[in-house]
Amino acid sequence: MCDVMPSIAETGREADLRDSVCSDIDEEHDYDMTGGHGDDGLLLDEKEELVESLRELQDNLASTQASLQRVERERDSLYARLFTSQPIVCIIAYLLLVLV
């Protein structure tokens, strides 16, 4: 990038300054290419955060689904106990009162 021949002769100080600036630019470019700086690095960080958030949400969903299954089993168990322990006439009467 900085290897272009100058149009005028440079003194020693000007050449050193040009080499220093070109060296800094090349180092920044190399750093950008590794993903440690610039948009690529930000995108990788954002992707990692999103993946971690997705994992947490999946764990939370699995936990919630397990809780729901436990509650449904408990509900079914309570309904089964209700129907076996109560006479059918009481259940029908209760249902009629609730529906009216």
C-alpha positions as CSV (number, residue, x, y, z in Angstrom):
1,M,0.0,0.0,0.0
2,C,2.8,2.5,0.9
3,D,5.3,1.0,-1.6
4,V,4.4,3.5,-4.3
5,M,7.3,5.6,-5.5
6,P,7.1,9.2,-4.4
7,S,6.9,11.9,-7.1
8,I,9.6,14.0,-5.5
9,A,12.8,13.1,-3.7
10,E,12.4,12.6,0.0
11,T,14.8,13.6,2.6
12,G,15.8,11.1,5.3
13,R,13.3,12.6,7.8
14,E,10.4,12.5,5.4
15,A,11.2,8.9,4.4
16,D,11.3,7.8,8.1
17,L,7.9,9.6,8.7
18,R,6.4,7.9,5.6
19,D,7.7,4.5,6.7
20,S,6.3,5.0,10.2
21,V,2.8,6.0,9.0
22,C,2.7,3.1,6.5
23,S,3.8,0.7,9.2
24,D,1.0,1.9,11.5
25,I,-1.5,1.5,8.7
26,D,-0.3,-2.0,7.8
27,E,-0.5,-3.1,11.4
28,E,-4.1,-1.8,11.8
29,H,-5.0,-3.6,8.5
30,D,-3.5,-6.8,9.8
31,Y,-5.3,-6.4,13.1
32,D,-8.6,-5.9,11.3
33,M,-8.1,-9.0,9.3
34,T,-7.7,-11.2,12.4
35,G,-11.1,-10.1,13.7
36,G,-9.7,-8.4,16.8
37,H,-10.8,-5.0,15.7
38,G,-13.5,-3.6,13.5
39,D,-16.8,-4.9,12.3
40,D,-15.9,-8.5,12.2
41,G,-14.9,-8.6,15.8
42,L,-18.1,-6.9,16.8
43,L,-20.2,-9.3,14.8
44,L,-18.4,-12.3,16.4
45,D,-19.0,-10.9,19.8
46,E,-22.7,-10.3,19.0
47,K,-23.0,-13.8,17.6
48,E,-21.5,-15.3,20.8
49,E,-23.9,-13.3,22.9
50,L,-26.9,-14.4,20.8
51,V,-25.8,-18.0,21.0
52,E,-25.4,-17.9,24.7
53,S,-28.8,-16.2,25.1
54,L,-30.3,-18.9,22.9
55,R,-28.8,-21.6,25.1
56,E,-30.2,-19.9,28.2
57,L,-33.7,-19.6,26.6
58,Q,-33.6,-23.3,25.5
59,D,-32.7,-24.3,29.1
60,N,-35.5,-22.2,30.5
61,L,-38.0,-23.6,28.0
62,A,-37.0,-27.2,28.9
63,S,-37.4,-26.4,32.6
64,T,-40.8,-24.8,32.0
65,Q,-41.9,-27.8,29.9
66,A,-40.8,-30.2,32.7
67,S,-42.8,-28.1,35.2
68,L,-45.9,-28.1,33.0
69,Q,-45.7,-31.9,32.6
70,R,-45.5,-32.3,36.4
71,V,-48.5,-30.0,36.9
72,E,-50.5,-31.9,34.3
73,R,-49.7,-35.2,36.0
74,E,-50.7,-33.8,39.3
75,R,-54.0,-32.5,37.8
76,D,-54.8,-35.8,36.3
77,S,-54.1,-37.5,39.6
78,L,-56.4,-35.1,41.4
79,Y,-59.2,-35.7,38.8
80,A,-58.8,-39.4,39.2
81,R,-59.0,-39.2,43.0
82,L,-62.0,-36.9,42.7
83,F,-63.9,-39.3,40.5
84,T,-63.0,-42.4,42.5
85,S,-63.8,-40.9,45.9
86,Q,-67.0,-39.0,45.2
87,P,-70.2,-40.6,44.2
88,I,-71.1,-39.9,40.6
89,V,-74.4,-38.2,41.7
90,C,-72.5,-35.5,43.6
91,I,-70.2,-34.9,40.7
92,I,-73.1,-34.5,38.3
93,A,-74.9,-32.1,40.8
94,Y,-71.7,-30.1,41.1
95,L,-71.3,-29.9,37.4
96,L,-74.9,-28.8,36.9
97,L,-74.4,-26.0,39.5
98,V,-71.2,-24.8,37.9
99,L,-72.7,-24.8,34.4
100,V,-75.9,-22.9,35.3
